[in-house]
């Protein structure tokens, strides 16, 4: 049974009754054909939904070896969400912001073979971790893998919990071997990485991409491109609710839509060919739809953020961190 503890101090050592000290990963045990899998969830502003996400992990046909949750504040994680889980768990505290929270998770994932990041509103199908483990075992050249949701509420008004659960119940596991396709980078709502190259190169998420950290998934996964393949896997399924609670303001999102890709081009983790269409699609959508905006998108705020980013670019002061000064 699980013993969950709340880590209020970034320098605290170990965390759960079973997790004190470093243990050898499962793949290092003699004769083992099983990987040690840690699931990390960074959450903010969605306590009810993240509670459901965590509960769904207990229904996985292959349970995680460890769940590491990092809420932006204690109120962002229900007090009972991490109790009585059939696997080890940790609760960490740290600086608010997706990249910072995920870095706290990475700090505590060192003994794992695989780290899986789920958004707090991503409901994985029951065979997700089982299929994921098979992919990493059968394809040693794969260093990063991502699935594409059955339905992605981020591209619309969102998906409610009951609808998401119904979609999951209707989605049947695929017995066929995983179909893998090369992809430029992972999709942050569900992505997994081999920990070995991350440890060897001491890779972290870039905290210069604050708050929502737009495109942090691409940035992190592209840092592993030289170590192996980055792939989409058709068998990795789930529903991304795309919950609108806990979202960054429209102005901040709009600023990030320009500032973050340009920053990543300079950094070298995003190509111009990838960034240019990404920027122009978003700016064009904000401009065209600002007259008749969707109820769930602050198009005028995003357009204002786009304009502020262009202005800062002309003044030579554009930086992803500028969103911290915006409302």
NUTI-106081 format. One record per residue (C-alpha): residue in one letter; x, y, z. Coordinates in steps of 0.5 Angstrom, whole numbers, padded with zeros to 4 digits, always signed. Example, Ala and Ser with C-alpha at 12.3 -4.5 7.8 and 13.67 -1.06 7.14 Angstrom:
! residues 2
A+0025-0009+0016 S+0027-0002+0014 
This chain:
! residues 327
X+0000+0000+0000 X+0002+0007-0001 X+0005+0012+0004 X+0004+0019+0001 X+0008+0025+0004 X+0008+0032+0003 X+0014+0035+0001 X+0014+0042+0004 X+0022+0043+0003 X+0026+0043-0004 X+0032+0040+0000 X+0028+0034+0004 X+0031+0028+0002 X+0027+0022+0001 X+0019+0022+0001 X+0015+0015+0002 X+0016+0009+0007 X+0018+0005+0001 X+0022+0010-0002 X+0027+0012+0003 X+0034+0012-0001 X+0036+0010-0008 X+0033+0003-0010 X+0036+0000-0017 X+0031+0001-0022 X+0027-0006-0024 X+0031-0006-0031 X+0037-0007-0027 X+0035-0013-0023 X+0038-0020-0026 X+0033-0023-0031 X+0028-0017-0031 X+0024-0015-0037 X+0020-0010-0033 X+0022-0002-0033 X+0021+0002-0027 X+0016+0008-0029 X+0015+0014-0025 X+0008+0018-0027 X+0009+0026-0026 X+0003+0031-0026 X+0004+0038-0025 X-0002+0042-0023 X-0005+0048-0022 X-0012+0051-0021 X-0016+0044-0022 X-0016+0040-0015 X-0023+0037-0017 X-0020+0034-0024 X-0013+0032-0022 X-0017+0028-0017 X-0020+0024-0022 X-0014+0024-0026 X-0010+0021-0020 X-0016+0016-0019 X-0016+0013-0026 X-0008+0011-0025 X-0011+0006-0020 X-0014+0003-0026 X-0008+0002-0031 X-0007-0005-0033 X+0000-0004-0031 X+0001+0001-0025 X+0006+0006-0025 X+0012+0005-0020 X+0011+0012-0017 X+0007+0018-0018 X+0010+0024-0017 X+0005+0030-0016 X+0007+0038-0016 X+0002+0042-0014 X+0003+0050-0015 X+0000+0051-0008 X-0003+0046-0003 X-0010+0048-0005 X-0009+0045-0012 X-0009+0038-0010 X-0015+0035-0006 X-0012+0032+0001 X-0015+0025+0000 X-0012+0025-0007 X-0006+0021-0006 X-0008+0017+0000 X-0009+0009-0001 X-0006+0009-0007 X-0003+0002-0010 X+0003+0005-0011 X+0008+0009-0008 X+0007+0017-0009 X+0010+0023-0007 X+0007+0030-0006 X+0012+0036-0008 X+0012+0044-0007 X+0016+0049-0011 X+0016+0055-0015 X+0009+0056-0019 X+0010+0055-0027 X+0009+0049-0031 X+0017+0048-0033 X+0019+0049-0025 X+0014+0044-0023 X+0016+0039-0028 X+0023+0040-0026 X+0022+0039-0019 X+0019+0032-0021 X+0025+0030-0025 X+0029+0031-0019 X+0025+0026-0015 X+0025+0021-0021 X+0032+0019-0022 X+0032+0012-0020 X+0026+0011-0025 X+0028+0008-0032 X+0022+0012-0035 X+0018+0019-0033 X+0011+0020-0036 X+0008+0027-0036 X+0001+0027-0036 X-0003+0034-0036 X-0007+0034-0030 X-0013+0034-0034 X-0011+0028-0039 X-0015+0022-0037 X-0011+0016-0040 X-0014+0009-0043 X-0013+0003-0038 X-0008+0000-0042 X-0003+0006-0043 X+0002+0005-0039 X+0002-0003-0041 X+0003-0001-0048 X+0008+0005-0046 X+0013+0000-0043 X+0012-0005-0049 X+0014+0001-0053 X+0021+0002-0049 X+0022-0005-0048 X+0022-0007-0056 X+0025+0000-0059 X+0031+0001-0055 X+0033+0007-0060 X+0026+0011-0058 X+0028+0016-0052 X+0021+0020-0053 X+0014+0018-0054 X+0008+0021-0054 X+0000+0019-0056 X-0005+0023-0059 X-0012+0024-0055 X-0018+0021-0057 X-0021+0027-0057 X-0017+0034-0055 X-0021+0039-0051 X-0016+0044-0052 X-0018+0045-0059 X-0025+0047-0057 X-0029+0048-0051 X-0027+0043-0047 X-0029+0036-0045 X-0033+0035-0039 X-0031+0029-0034 X-0037+0025-0036 X-0036+0025-0043 X-0029+0024-0042 X-0030+0017-0038 X-0035+0015-0044 X-0030+0016-0049 X-0025+0012-0045 X-0030+0006-0044 X-0032+0006-0052 X-0024+0006-0054 X-0022-0001-0054 X-0015-0003-0053 X-0011-0005-0059 X-0008-0012-0059 X-0004-0010-0066 X+0004-0008-0065 X+0005-0001-0064 X+0005+0003-0070 X+0010+0009-0069 X+0012+0015-0073 X+0017+0020-0073 X+0015+0027-0070 X+0019+0033-0069 X+0017+0033-0061 X+0012+0031-0056 X+0005+0033-0054 X+0006+0036-0047 X-0001+0033-0045 X+0002+0026-0045 X+0009+0025-0046 X+0014+0020-0044 X+0022+0020-0044 X+0028+0015-0042 X+0031+0017-0036 X+0038+0015-0038 X+0040+0021-0043 X+0036+0026-0038 X+0041+0024-0033 X+0047+0023-0037 X+0046+0030-0039 X+0043+0033-0033 X+0037+0036-0038 X+0031+0040-0035 X+0025+0044-0037 X+0027+0051-0039 X+0025+0056-0033 X+0025+0062-0038 X+0019+0059-0041 X+0014+0061-0035 X+0007+0060-0032 X+0004+0056-0038 X+0011+0055-0041 X+0008+0054-0048 X+0012+0050-0053 X+0016+0047-0047 X+0014+0040-0049 X+0018+0041-0056 X+0024+0045-0053 X+0025+0039-0048 X+0024+0033-0053 X+0028+0036-0058 X+0034+0036-0053 X+0034+0029-0054 X+0034+0029-0061 X+0041+0027-0062 X+0040+0021-0057 X+0035+0017-0061 X+0028+0017-0064 X+0022+0022-0062 X+0016+0018-0064 X+0008+0018-0064 X+0005+0012-0062 X-0002+0010-0064 X-0003+0005-0058 X-0003+0011-0053 X-0010+0013-0052 X-0013+0018-0047 X-0018+0024-0047 X-0015+0031-0046 X-0020+0035-0043 X-0017+0042-0044 X-0020+0044-0038 X-0021+0052-0038 X-0020+0053-0031 X-0013+0055-0028 X-0011+0058-0035 X-0006+0063-0036 X-0009+0070-0039 X-0011+0071-0046 X-0006+0077-0046 X+0000+0072-0043 X-0002+0067-0048 X-0002+0072-0054 X+0005+0074-0052 X+0008+0067-0051 X+0005+0065-0058 X+0011+0070-0061 X+0016+0070-0056 X+0017+0063-0054 X+0018+0060-0061 X+0023+0066-0063 X+0027+0065-0056 X+0027+0057-0058 X+0029+0059-0065 X+0035+0063-0062 X+0036+0057-0057 X+0037+0052-0063 X+0031+0047-0060 X+0026+0050-0065 X+0027+0050-0073 X+0024+0056-0077 X+0020+0052-0081 X+0017+0049-0075 X+0016+0056-0072 X+0014+0060-0077 X+0007+0057-0079 X+0006+0056-0071 X+0006+0063-0070 X+0003+0066-0076 X-0003+0061-0075 X-0004+0063-0068 X-0004+0071-0070 X-0008+0070-0076 X-0013+0066-0072 X-0013+0071-0066 X-0014+0077-0071 X-0020+0074-0075 X-0024+0071-0069 X-0023+0077-0065 X-0029+0080-0068 X-0033+0074-0067 X-0029+0070-0061 X-0031+0063-0058 X-0034+0064-0051 X-0028+0060-0049 X-0022+0064-0052 X-0020+0071-0050 X-0018+0072-0057 X-0018+0080-0056 X-0013+0079-0050 X-0009+0074-0055 X-0009+0079-0060 X-0006+0084-0055 X-0001+0080-0053 X+0001+0078-0060 X+0002+0086-0061 X+0006+0087-0055 X+0011+0082-0057 X+0012+0085-0064 X+0013+0092-0060 X+0018+0089-0055 X+0021+0085-0061 X+0022+0092-0065 X+0025+0095-0058 X+0030+0089-0057 X+0027+0087-0051 X+0022+0081-0052 X+0023+0075-0047 X+0019+0070-0045 X+0019+0072-0038 X+0016+0079-0040 X+0009+0075-0039 X+0011+0076-0031 X+0010+0083-0032 X+0003+0083-0036 X-0004+0081-0033 
